[in-house]
Amino acid sequence: MKSTASLVDVTEKSDVDLIHEIGSRIAAADPLHAVLGSVVDLVAALVQCDSCFIYVLEEDALVLRASKTPHPDVVDRLKLRVGEGITGWVAAHRQPVAVPTRAFEDPRFQTFNELPEDRYEAFLSVPVLSRGKLVGVINLQHRQSHHHNRREMQLISTIGFLVGAEIETARLEFENTQLSERLETRKILDRAKGILQRDLGLTEEEAYLTIQRQSRQRRKSKKEIAEAIILGDDLRRGKTPS
């Protein structure tokens, strides 16, 4: 995935060139975070801004999935209800909102202590739609007052139209991958519990609590502890580790 810095003379490119570049990146069918990272890069190139966030609608919550500035403790964790804050308002009404100055005083604004951007002056929030269905929200913020003109709002809205279906597809693929990983982890845990039950005479609950306790003490995931139990059992029994 390219960064904004690697784009060649992005300020000299026409809107059509940049939109074409977005389409090319989308066509690469990258994973969700890669797609969103590319969108952030290009949005920030189209409209010079100090902050760009992308929220993705997952079940009934808007989850912060991408940011122009690093927020490792917040990205993938921060959630908003639809209707909460300006972002939630945009999601609920499916209409863009542009606040040129003192955005934090807007009655719809929701402050989060983890985000210093919440004290920025200007705020633009645009819904991302796919076939009439809300997929997410793109937010732009400026440290100083900024009037978002019609071109800027149309460009960001157009990006929303372009990437909506891809974000939805990537989100579903991401959820399917997570589900597969959870199912695989469950299988490994069940096998490890069975070994402890057989060898130590534990109940299923006691076996699970043993794995959980080892996980905390050794600062390893429960899956890693379970895999170690299975490996040890295979070696004792002269089996080739699976």
Secondary structure as UniProt FT lines:
FT   HELIX           4..6
FT   TURN            8..9
FT   HELIX           10..12
FT   HELIX           15..27
FT   TURN            28..29
FT   HELIX           32..46
FT   STRAND          51..58
FT   TURN            59..60
FT   STRAND          61..67
FT   TURN            72..77
FT   STRAND          79..81
FT   TURN            82..83
FT   HELIX           85..93
FT   STRAND          97..99
FT   HELIX           103..105
FT   TURN            107..108
FT   TURN            113..114
FT   HELIX           116..119
FT   STRAND          122..130
FT   TURN            131..132
FT   STRAND          133..142
FT   HELIX           150..200
FT   HELIX           204..218
FT   HELIX           222..236
FT   TURN            237..238
//
